[in-house]
Each structure stands twice: as structure tokens, then as C-alpha cells.
Amino acid sequence: MRFQKIPDWQPGYLNACPRHVDIRVTCLSCGIEKDFDRDALPWQLHHAIIEDIEQRLKCECGEKRAKLLFGHLMPD
């Protein structure tokens, strides 16, 4: 499966993103990309602005430079 990003689209708030849209998080420092589980967030952040969530995400490399990507998983 590969991730197909929706170009130039960001919902603004996490709760505005439909459940059928897949979310990936990518580290801008090292390039690691992983699935994002919105249900694993604390309940206070379920209605947060996307930029606020990105500032809190920490990568395995130790950096806090993350970007949320919105799209769909496509078969190869």
C-alpha cells in the first residue's frame, strides 16, 4: 500500500477532517513517515488546530519538526 497525498489540502482543525481520510505524519528533519492515530491523542486535542498538533509531535530522532499529511492509502 502506498500513501496518496491530497495536494494543497489541510482541514485546519483535526475534527474537520473526515474519518475516511488517512493521516500520515512525516518528520521534516529525518524524513521518517508513519501512520497517525487521531484516537491516541488526548481528548483536549481532538478539536485542535493542525499546526498546534504538529508542534507537539516528537520524532524518534528527537526533533519536533513534524508535518501532518492527509490522503488515502492506495494499493500498489
C-alpha positions as CSV (number, residue, x, y, z in Angstrom):
1,M,0.0,0.0,0.0
2,R,1.2,3.5,-0.8
3,F,0.0,6.8,0.6
4,Q,-1.6,9.2,-2.0
5,K,-1.5,12.7,-0.5
6,I,-4.3,15.2,-1.2
7,P,-2.4,18.1,-2.8
8,D,-2.8,21.5,-1.2
9,W,-5.4,20.5,1.3
10,Q,-5.5,20.9,5.1
11,P,-8.7,20.9,7.1
12,G,-7.4,23.5,9.6
13,Y,-8.9,21.7,12.6
14,L,-8.5,18.0,13.3
15,N,-12.2,17.5,14.0
16,A,-12.9,18.9,10.5
17,C,-11.0,16.1,8.8
18,P,-13.4,13.3,7.7
19,R,-12.8,9.8,9.2
20,H,-12.3,8.2,5.8
21,V,-9.2,10.4,5.2
22,D,-6.0,8.7,6.2
23,I,-3.4,10.8,8.1
24,R,0.4,10.3,8.0
25,V,3.0,12.2,9.9
26,T,6.4,12.9,8.4
27,C,9.5,14.3,10.1
28,L,10.9,17.2,8.3
29,S,14.4,16.5,9.8
30,C,15.0,12.8,9.0
31,G,12.1,12.0,6.6
32,I,10.6,9.2,8.6
33,E,6.9,8.7,7.7
34,K,4.3,6.9,9.9
35,D,0.6,6.5,10.3
36,F,-1.1,8.9,12.6
37,D,-3.7,7.6,15.0
38,R,-6.1,10.5,15.9
39,D,-7.7,8.4,18.6
40,A,-4.4,8.2,20.5
41,L,-4.4,12.0,21.1
42,P,-5.6,13.4,24.4
43,W,-9.2,14.4,24.3
44,Q,-8.2,18.1,24.7
45,L,-6.5,18.0,21.2
46,H,-9.4,16.4,19.3
47,H,-10.6,19.9,18.3
48,A,-7.1,21.5,18.0
49,I,-5.7,23.4,15.1
50,I,-3.4,21.2,12.9
51,E,-0.4,23.5,13.5
52,D,-0.8,23.1,17.2
53,I,-0.7,19.3,16.9
54,E,2.3,19.4,14.6
55,Q,4.3,21.4,17.2
56,R,3.7,18.8,19.8
57,L,4.7,15.7,17.8
58,K,8.2,14.4,18.5
59,C,10.1,12.1,16.1
60,E,12.3,9.1,17.0
61,C,15.3,11.2,16.0
62,G,14.4,13.7,18.8
63,E,13.3,16.6,16.7
64,K,9.9,18.3,16.9
65,R,9.6,19.1,13.2
66,A,6.6,17.2,12.0
67,K,4.1,17.7,9.2
68,L,0.7,16.0,9.0
69,L,-0.2,14.8,5.6
70,F,-3.8,14.0,4.5
71,G,-4.8,11.5,1.8
72,H,-5.6,7.9,1.1
73,L,-3.9,4.5,1.2
74,M,-3.8,3.1,-2.4
75,P,-3.0,-0.4,-3.4
76,D,0.4,-0.8,-5.3
